[in-house]
Amino acid sequence: MTTQTTPPQSPQSPQKTDTGRYAGLIGLPPHVGRALATGASVLTIVSTFLAWTWTAEFPGDLTVYGYPGGLQVLVLIGGLLTTVFGLASYGVRGLRWLIPAGGDSALKLTALGTFATAWYTVIAISVQLGGAVNLEPGAYVVAVSTLAAVIGALALPYERPTPEPFDTDDSGWEKFRHANRQNLSVLRAAFAAGPTTPPARKLPAYAEILVIVAALAIGLTVFTYGIGTEYDELFVGFLITAGFGFAAVAKAGLVGRVSAITAQHRTVTMIGAFVAAAAFPFTQSDDQYATIGVYILIFATVALGLNIVVGLAGLLDLGYVAFLGVGAYTAAMVSGSPSSPFDVQLPFWLSALLGAAVAMVFGVIIGAPTLRLRGDYLAIVTLGFGEIFRITVLNMDGTSGPDITNGSNGISSIPNLDILGFDFGAEHTIAGFTIARFANYFLLMLLITLIVVVVFRRSADSRIGRAWVAIREDETAAEAMGINGFRVKLIAFALGAALAGLAGTVQAHVTYTVTPEQYQFAHVVPPNSAFLLAAVVLGGMGTISGPLVGAALLYLIPAKLQFLGDYQLFAFGLALVLLMRFRPEGLIPNRRRQLEFHEEAEPPTVLSKAGA
C-alpha cells in the first residue's frame, strides 16, 4: 500500500489545470493570450510613430508624426522586444535561439516594462501640461495597446509542466500504465503551451565571436544612452525599460547563453570589452559625460579590488575606501603640488607603484593583527580602521599633529599628468576626434582597470584563488585540509589594498584635490565603503563583470536622480531593496551563488511506502 506525500498548498496557491500547467492570472486560453500580447505590441510600435501631445513643452518633442522622439524611443524598443519574444514563443524559425530557457517569462516582463514606460509617459504629460486634454491620439493608442499586451501576457501559464510522481516499486503493468499517463500529460501540456523551443545547435566559432561583438555593442549603446539622457523623465523611462529588459533576457536564458559563449572565448571577450570601452569617449560631443565615465571607472576598479577580499576570500571589509585614500594621498604628496609637504614631483609610473606599495603595506599592517578574527568582529575592526585613517589625515594639519596632510583643506592644486609629453589636461585630436581632459583620464583609467582585471582573473584561477574560495566556503574545513588560513587571507587583504591604492593615484589627479571627507564609510557621493560593498554584492560577488556593472549603476543612478532632492536616497534605497529581493545573487552572479539562492523552495513530489 502506498501513500502520496505532497507539500501542503495554501489557499492562495495557483490551481493546476488538467494539462499539468498552472493557469495564468487572467482567464483566457494561452494561445489567445499569446496572440493578444504579440498583436498589441505591434500596435504599440505603430503608436510610437504618432504624436502623443500637441505641444513641444513636454521634453522630447512628442508632437511629430512618423518620427519617434524622447520617451517614444524607449516604448518603441519595449514594443520590439515584446514582439520578438512573442514570435519566438511561437517557435518562429531564427528567433528560437533567443529563448533557450523556453516559457513566456520574457514576454511577460517586456510587456510589463513597455506598459510601465508608456503609462508613465502619458501620466507625466497629463500632470505637467495640465490634464489629459493635452494628449493626442497616439497617447491613447499606446495606453490601450500596452494594457492589452499586459492582459494577454498575464493570461499565459507561469509554470512549466512537471512529470508525475513515479514509484519504482510498481509492477510492470502499473509502470506501463504510468508511462502512458505521463506521456499523455506531457502531450496535453505541449499542445496547450504552443510550439516549444528545441535545443539550439552549436554555433561555429566565428558566429560565437559575432555574438560577443553584438553583446558588447549593445552594452556600449545602453551605457552611452543612459549617461547621455538629457532630462529627468527620459532617465526614469530608461531605468524602467532597461530594468525590465534585462530581467526579460535573463529569464529567457539569453544572459546565461551569452555568458557561456564568453566563457569559451575569454581573451576575445576581454579585448572586445576593452575596445568597446575605449570607444566611449569618441561617442561624446563634449567632456560632460566623459566626466561621469572616468569616475565610474575609478569606482569600478576599486570595487573589483574589494571583490578579491569579499567575493573570493569572504572577508567582510567595511573600511576598504581607506586604501583608496592611502594611494591618493601618496600620489598627491609626490605630485609637485604646492600644498604637499614634500618638494618632489615623481613620474606617474613611479608614483602609481609607490601608491600601490604604500597601500599594500597598510593592508599588511592592518591585516596582520586582525585577520585572525572572523565575521562580524573582523567587519567592526575594518570599519574602525577606515575611521582611524580619516581622523588621522584630518588631524595632520600642523596644529593637532604634524603638518603632513594639511588637515581638512587636504592637498590641493594637484597638477595634471604629463606622460611622455602627453598632457592629460589639454585637448587632443585622435583620428579626427577631439578628446578633452576627462576623456584623457578615462582612457588612462581604462588601462588601469584592464590591469586590475588581469590581476583578478589570474589570481582567481590560480592555486591561491582556489584557497580563497575554500576559506570563504568553510575556513575550518580548509585549514583541516592543510591551507594556511591566516596567510591566505593576508595575501587577499594586501592584494586588494594594492589595487585600491593604484586606483587612488589616478583619482588624485582627476579630482585636483584630496580631502579626508572623500573617504568616509557612508557619503552622499561614491566611492565610499558602503557603496563599494553594495556594488560588489549588487553586481555579483566573485565575478569580474559583476562589480563593474554594479559600480556603474551605483554611481550613475544617484548622479541622475538629483532632481528628487531629499527623496533621492529613499528612492535609491528602495530600488536596492527590490533588486536584492528578486535577484539576491546579484546582476551577474557566478554559478555557485546562483544555485545557492535559487534552490527549490518545495520538496519534489514522491511516493513512499506507508510506515516508512
C-alpha positions in Angstrom: 0.0 0.0 0.0 1.4 3.4 -0.9 0.6 6.9 0.2 1.3 10.0 -1.7 3.2 12.7 0.1 2.9 16.2 -1.3 3.7 19.5 0.2 0.7 21.4 1.5 -0.7 24.2 -0.7 -2.0 27.4 0.6 -5.5 28.6 -0.4 -3.8 31.3 -2.5 -1.7 28.8 -4.5 -2.5 28.8 -8.2 -4.6 25.9 -9.4 -3.1 23.4 -11.8 -5.0 22.7 -15.0 -5.7 19.3 -16.5 -2.7 19.8 -18.8 -0.2 20.0 -16.0 0.4 23.7 -16.1 -0.7 26.4 -13.7 -3.3 28.8 -15.2 -2.4 32.4 -15.8 -3.9 35.3 -13.8 -6.4 36.1 -16.5 -9.0 33.6 -17.6 -8.0 33.4 -21.2 -6.7 30.4 -23.2 -2.9 30.5 -23.5 -2.9 30.8 -27.3 -5.3 33.7 -27.2 -3.2 35.4 -24.6 0.0 35.0 -26.6 -1.7 36.3 -29.8 -3.1 39.3 -27.9 0.2 40.2 -26.3 2.1 39.9 -29.7 -0.5 41.7 -31.7 -0.9 44.5 -29.2 2.9 45.0 -29.1 2.8 45.5 -32.9 0.2 48.2 -32.4 2.4 49.7 -29.7 5.2 50.0 -32.2 2.9 51.8 -34.6 1.7 54.2 -31.9 5.3 55.5 -31.4 5.1 57.0 -34.9 2.1 59.1 -33.9 2.0 62.3 -31.9 1.4 61.9 -28.2 0.8 65.6 -27.4 0.2 68.8 -29.3 2.8 71.0 -27.6 6.6 70.8 -27.5 6.7 71.9 -23.9 7.0 68.4 -22.7 10.6 67.3 -23.1 11.5 65.2 -26.1 9.1 66.8 -28.6 6.4 64.1 -28.8 4.4 66.1 -31.4 6.0 64.7 -34.6 4.2 62.2 -36.8 6.4 59.5 -38.4 9.4 60.0 -36.1 9.7 58.7 -32.5 11.4 61.0 -30.1 12.3 61.0 -26.4 10.3 58.5 -24.4 8.7 57.2 -27.5 12.0 55.6 -28.5 12.0 53.6 -25.2 8.4 52.5 -25.8 9.4 51.5 -29.3 12.3 49.4 -28.0 10.0 47.8 -25.5 7.4 47.0 -28.2 10.0 45.5 -30.4 11.3 43.2 -27.6 7.8 42.1 -26.8 7.0 41.3 -30.4 10.3 39.4 -30.8 9.8 37.3 -27.7 6.1 36.7 -28.6 7.1 35.4 -32.1 10.0 33.4 -30.5 7.5 31.7 -28.1 5.5 30.7 -31.2 8.6 28.9 -32.5 9.4 31.2 -35.4 12.5 30.0 -37.2 15.5 32.1 -36.4 14.1 33.6 -33.2 14.0 30.4 -31.1 17.7 31.0 -30.3 16.6 34.0 -28.2 14.7 32.0 -25.6 16.9 29.0 -24.6 15.1 28.7 -21.3 11.7 28.5 -23.1 8.5 29.6 -21.5 6.8 33.0 -21.6 8.5 34.8 -18.7 10.5 37.1 -21.1 7.3 38.0 -23.0 5.5 38.9 -19.7 8.4 41.1 -18.4 8.8 43.0 -21.7 5.1 43.6 -21.8 5.1 44.9 -18.3 8.1 47.1 -18.9 6.6 48.6 -22.0 3.3 49.2 -20.2 5.1 50.9 -17.3 7.1 53.2 -19.6 4.1 54.1 -21.8 1.8 54.9 -18.9 4.5 56.8 -17.0 4.9 59.0 -20.1 1.1 59.5 -20.5 0.7 60.4 -16.9 3.7 62.7 -16.9 2.3 64.6 -19.9 -1.1 65.0 -18.2 0.4 66.1 -14.9 3.0 68.6 -16.3 0.8 70.1 -19.0 -2.4 70.3 -17.0 -4.6 67.4 -17.8 -5.5 64.7 -20.3 -6.7 67.3 -22.7 -3.1 67.7 -23.8 -2.9 64.2 -25.2 -3.0 63.4 -28.9 -4.5 60.2 -30.4 -1.1 58.4 -30.3 -1.1 58.6 -26.5 -4.5 56.9 -26.2 -3.4 54.2 -28.7 -0.3 53.4 -26.8 -2.1 53.3 -23.5 -4.7 50.8 -24.8 -2.2 48.7 -26.7 0.2 48.3 -23.8 -2.7 47.5 -21.5 -3.9 44.8 -23.9 -0.4 43.4 -24.2 -0.2 43.1 -20.4 -3.6 41.4 -20.2 -2.5 38.9 -22.9 0.8 38.2 -21.1 -0.9 37.6 -17.8 -3.2 35.1 -19.4 -0.2 32.8 -20.1 0.6 29.9 -17.7 3.5 30.7 -15.5 4.9 27.3 -14.6 6.3 24.7 -16.9 4.7 21.2 -16.7 6.3 18.8 -14.3 6.3 15.0 -14.6 4.0 13.0 -12.4 5.5 11.1 -9.4 6.9 7.6 -10.1 7.1 4.7 -7.7 10.0 2.4 -8.5 8.2 -0.5 -6.7 5.2 -0.6 -9.1 4.6 -3.8 -11.0 5.3 -4.0 -14.7 1.7 -3.3 -15.7 1.5 -0.4 -13.4 4.7 1.0 -14.8 3.3 0.7 -18.3 0.0 2.5 -17.3 2.0 5.2 -15.5 4.3 5.8 -18.6 1.2 6.2 -20.8 -0.4 8.6 -18.4 2.8 10.6 -18.1 3.3 10.8 -21.9 -0.3 11.8 -22.4 0.1 14.6 -19.8 3.2 15.9 -21.5 1.5 15.9 -24.9 -1.5 17.8 -23.5 0.7 20.4 -21.9 2.7 20.8 -25.0 -0.5 21.3 -27.1 -1.7 24.0 -24.6 1.6 25.7 -24.4 2.0 26.1 -28.1 5.3 25.4 -30.0 8.2 24.6 -27.9 11.8 25.7 -28.2 14.2 23.0 -29.2 17.8 23.0 -28.1 19.9 25.4 -30.1 22.5 24.0 -32.3 26.2 24.6 -31.6 27.3 27.7 -33.3 30.6 27.9 -35.2 33.4 29.8 -33.6 33.1 32.8 -35.9 29.3 33.1 -35.1 30.1 32.9 -31.4 32.6 35.8 -31.8 29.9 37.8 -33.6 27.5 37.2 -30.7 30.2 38.5 -28.3 30.7 41.6 -30.5 26.9 42.2 -30.7 26.5 41.9 -26.9 29.3 44.3 -26.3 27.9 46.8 -28.9 24.5 46.6 -27.2 26.1 47.1 -23.8 28.0 50.2 -25.0 24.9 51.6 -26.6 22.8 51.1 -23.5 25.5 52.6 -21.3 26.0 55.6 -23.6 22.3 56.2 -23.8 21.9 56.1 -20.1 24.7 58.6 -19.4 23.5 60.9 -22.2 19.9 61.2 -21.1 19.1 64.9 -21.4 16.2 65.3 -18.9 14.9 63.6 -15.8 11.8 62.0 -17.4 13.9 60.3 -20.0 16.2 58.8 -17.4 13.3 57.4 -15.4 11.9 55.8 -18.5 15.3 54.5 -19.3 15.6 52.8 -15.9 12.2 51.2 -16.3 12.9 49.9 -19.8 16.4 48.8 -19.1 15.4 47.1 -15.8 12.5 45.1 -17.3 14.6 44.4 -20.5 17.5 42.9 -18.5 15.1 40.8 -16.4 13.5 39.5 -19.6 16.6 38.4 -21.3 17.8 36.8 -18.1 14.5 34.9 -17.7 14.7 33.9 -21.3 18.1 32.3 -20.6 19.8 34.6 -23.1 22.2 36.0 -20.5 23.3 32.6 -19.5 23.8 31.5 -23.1 25.9 34.6 -23.9 27.8 34.1 -20.6 28.6 30.5 -21.7 29.9 31.8 -25.0 32.1 34.5 -23.5 33.5 31.9 -21.0 34.7 29.9 -24.0 36.3 32.9 -25.6 37.6 34.8 -22.6 40.5 36.5 -24.3 38.3 37.7 -27.2 35.7 39.0 -24.7 38.3 40.9 -22.7 39.8 42.5 -25.8 36.4 43.3 -27.2 35.2 44.8 -23.9 38.4 47.0 -23.7 37.9 48.2 -27.3 34.2 49.0 -26.7 35.0 50.9 -23.5 37.8 52.8 -25.3 35.4 53.9 -28.0 33.1 55.6 -25.4 34.9 59.0 -25.3 34.8 59.2 -29.1 31.0 58.9 -28.9 30.7 62.1 -26.8 30.5 65.5 -28.3 31.8 67.2 -25.2 33.5 66.3 -21.9 30.4 66.4 -19.8 29.6 62.7 -19.8 33.2 61.6 -20.0 33.5 63.1 -16.5 30.9 60.6 -15.3 32.7 57.8 -17.2 36.1 58.3 -15.6 34.5 58.4 -12.1 32.6 55.2 -12.8 35.9 53.5 -13.9 37.6 54.6 -10.6 34.7 53.4 -8.6 34.5 50.1 -10.6 38.2 49.4 -10.3 38.2 49.8 -6.5 35.0 47.6 -6.3 36.9 44.9 -8.3 39.7 45.1 -5.8 37.3 44.7 -3.0 35.8 41.7 -4.8 39.0 39.9 -4.1 38.6 40.5 -0.3 34.8 40.0 -0.1 33.9 37.9 -3.2 36.8 35.4 -3.3 38.1 35.3 0.3 34.8 36.0 2.1 36.3 38.7 4.3 33.8 41.5 5.2 35.8 44.7 4.9 33.9 47.9 5.8 36.9 50.3 5.7 38.2 49.4 2.2 37.9 53.0 1.0 40.7 54.0 3.3 43.2 52.1 0.9 41.9 54.3 -1.9 42.7 57.3 0.2 46.2 56.0 1.0 47.0 55.7 -2.7 45.5 59.1 -3.4 47.4 60.9 -0.6 50.6 59.2 -1.6 50.3 60.3 -5.2 49.3 63.8 -4.2 52.4 64.2 -1.9 54.8 63.3 -4.7 52.9 65.2 -7.5 54.7 68.5 -7.1 51.6 70.1 -5.5 52.3 73.4 -3.6 50.2 72.0 -0.7 52.4 69.0 -0.4 55.0 69.0 2.4 57.5 67.2 0.1 59.0 69.3 -2.7 59.2 66.4 -5.1 57.5 65.5 -8.4 57.8 61.9 -9.4 56.9 60.4 -12.8 53.4 58.9 -12.8 54.5 55.3 -13.2 56.7 55.7 -10.2 54.0 57.5 -8.1 51.5 54.8 -9.1 53.8 52.0 -8.0 54.5 53.9 -4.8 50.8 54.4 -4.1 50.1 50.7 -4.6 53.0 49.7 -2.5 52.2 52.0 0.4 48.6 50.8 0.3 49.8 47.2 0.4 52.0 47.9 3.4 49.0 49.5 5.2 47.0 46.4 4.3 49.6 44.1 5.8 49.9 46.3 8.9 46.1 46.3 9.5 45.6 42.7 8.4 48.3 41.0 10.4 46.8 41.6 13.9 43.2 41.4 12.9 42.7 38.7 10.3 42.6 36.0 13.0 39.1 37.4 13.7 36.1 36.2 11.7 32.7 37.5 10.7 31.2 40.5 12.5 34.3 41.0 14.6 36.5 41.5 11.5 33.9 43.8 10.0 34.0 46.0 13.1 37.8 46.2 13.1 38.0 47.2 9.4 35.3 49.8 10.0 37.4 51.2 12.8 40.5 51.3 10.5 38.6 53.3 8.0 37.6 55.9 10.6 41.1 56.0 12.1 42.5 56.8 8.6 40.1 59.6 8.1 40.6 61.1 11.5 44.4 60.8 11.3 44.7 62.7 8.0 42.3 65.2 9.3 44.5 65.9 12.4 47.8 66.1 10.4 47.4 69.8 9.9 50.3 71.2 11.9 48.1 72.0 14.9 46.7 68.7 16.2 49.6 66.8 14.7 52.5 67.0 12.3 51.9 69.1 9.2 51.7 66.4 6.5 48.2 66.2 5.0 47.1 69.9 5.5 44.2 68.8 7.6 40.6 69.4 6.4 41.9 71.5 3.5 43.7 68.5 2.1 46.3 68.6 -0.7 45.0 70.9 -3.5 46.3 72.1 -6.8 47.5 68.7 -7.9 48.9 69.2 -11.4 47.7 67.3 -14.5 49.6 64.3 -15.6 52.2 64.6 -18.3 53.3 61.2 -19.6 55.9 61.1 -22.4 54.9 64.6 -23.4 51.2 63.8 -23.4 49.4 66.4 -21.3 46.2 64.9 -19.8 44.9 68.4 -19.1 44.8 69.6 -22.7 42.6 68.7 -25.6 44.0 66.3 -28.2 42.8 65.2 -31.6 42.9 61.5 -32.3 41.7 60.2 -35.7 39.7 63.3 -36.3 38.0 63.2 -32.9 38.8 65.8 -30.2 39.0 64.5 -26.7 39.3 66.7 -23.7 40.7 66.4 -20.1 38.3 63.9 -18.6 38.4 61.8 -21.8 42.1 61.5 -21.5 41.9 60.4 -17.9 39.1 58.0 -18.9 41.5 56.2 -21.3 44.2 56.1 -18.7 41.8 54.8 -16.0 40.7 52.2 -18.6 44.2 50.9 -18.8 44.4 50.7 -15.0 41.1 48.8 -15.0 42.5 46.4 -17.6 45.5 45.7 -15.3 43.2 45.1 -12.3 41.0 42.8 -14.4 44.0 40.7 -15.5 45.3 40.5 -11.9 41.9 39.5 -10.6 41.4 36.8 -13.3 44.9 35.3 -12.9 44.6 35.3 -9.1 41.1 33.7 -9.1 42.3 30.9 -11.5 45.4 30.2 -9.5 46.1 27.9 -6.6 45.8 30.8 -4.2 42.5 31.7 -5.7 41.1 28.3 -5.0 42.4 28.6 -1.5 40.5 31.9 -1.1 37.3 30.1 -2.2 37.9 27.3 0.2 38.4 29.7 3.1 35.2 31.6 2.0 33.1 28.4 2.0 34.4 26.8 5.2 37.5 28.1 6.9 37.7 25.3 9.4 37.5 22.6 6.8 40.0 24.4 4.6 42.5 24.6 7.4 41.9 20.9 8.2 42.9 20.2 4.6 46.3 22.0 5.1 45.5 25.5 3.9 47.2 28.2 6.0 44.1 30.4 6.5 45.9 33.4 8.0 48.5 33.6 5.3 45.9 33.2 2.5 43.6 35.9 4.0 46.6 38.2 4.5 47.5 37.9 0.8 44.0 38.7 -0.2 43.9 41.7 2.1 47.3 43.0 0.8 46.4 42.5 -2.9 43.1 44.2 -2.6 44.7 47.1 -0.8 47.3 47.5 -3.5 44.7 47.6 -6.3 42.7 50.2 -4.4 45.9 52.3 -3.9 46.6 52.0 -7.6 43.2 53.5 -8.5 43.7 56.2 -5.9 46.8 57.5 -7.7 44.7 58.4 -10.7 41.9 59.7 -8.6 44.2 62.3 -7.0 45.0 63.9 -10.4 41.4 63.7 -11.7 39.9 65.5 -8.7 42.7 68.0 -8.3 42.2 67.9 -4.5 42.4 65.1 -1.9 40.5 65.7 1.3 39.5 63.5 4.2 35.8 63.8 3.5 36.2 61.8 0.4 37.0 58.6 2.3 34.2 58.2 4.8 32.3 55.0 5.4 29.0 56.5 4.1 29.0 59.6 2.0 26.4 61.0 -0.4 28.8 60.8 -3.4 30.5 57.5 -4.1 33.0 55.9 -3.8 32.8 55.1 -0.1 33.0 51.8 1.8 29.2 51.4 1.9 28.7 52.0 -1.8 31.7 49.8 -2.7 30.4 46.9 -0.7 26.9 47.4 -2.3 28.5 47.4 -5.8 30.1 44.0 -5.2 27.0 42.4 -3.7 24.7 44.1 -6.3 26.8 43.2 -9.3 27.7 39.6 -8.2 30.4 38.5 -5.8 33.3 36.5 -7.2 32.9 37.6 -10.8 34.7 40.2 -13.0 31.9 41.8 -14.8 29.5 41.9 -11.8 31.3 44.6 -9.7 32.0 46.6 -12.9 28.3 46.7 -13.7 27.2 47.2 -10.1 29.6 50.1 -9.7 28.4 51.7 -12.9 24.8 51.6 -11.7 25.5 52.8 -8.2 27.4 55.8 -9.5 25.2 56.6 -12.4 21.8 56.3 -10.8 22.4 58.7 -7.8 24.0 61.2 -10.2 20.9 61.2 -12.4 18.4 61.2 -9.5 19.4 64.5 -8.1 16.1 66.0 -9.2 14.4 64.0 -6.4 16.1 66.2 -3.8 15.6 64.9 -0.3 13.9 61.7 -1.7 16.9 60.7 -3.7 18.4 58.3 -1.2 15.0 57.0 -0.3 14.2 56.1 -4.0 17.7 54.7 -4.4 17.5 52.5 -1.3 14.0 51.3 -2.3 15.4 50.2 -5.7 18.2 48.3 -4.0 15.8 46.5 -1.6 13.6 45.4 -4.5 16.6 44.2 -6.5 18.0 42.2 -3.7 14.6 40.7 -3.0 14.1 39.5 -6.6 17.7 38.9 -7.6 19.7 38.3 -4.3 22.6 36.6 -6.1 23.4 39.8 -8.0 23.0 41.0 -11.5 25.8 38.9 -13.0 26.4 36.1 -10.5 28.6 33.1 -10.7 27.1 29.7 -11.0 27.6 28.7 -7.3 25.8 31.7 -5.8 23.0 31.4 -8.4 22.3 27.8 -7.3 22.5 28.7 -3.6 19.9 31.5 -3.9 17.6 29.6 -6.2 17.2 26.2 -4.7 13.8 24.6 -4.9 11.6 26.0 -2.1 9.4 23.0 -2.1 10.5 19.3 -2.0 9.6 17.2 -5.1 6.5 15.1 -5.0 7.5 11.5 -4.2 5.8 8.2 -3.4 6.7 6.5 -0.2 5.7 3.3 1.5 3.3 3.6 4.4 5.1 3.5 7.7 8.5 4.0 6.0 
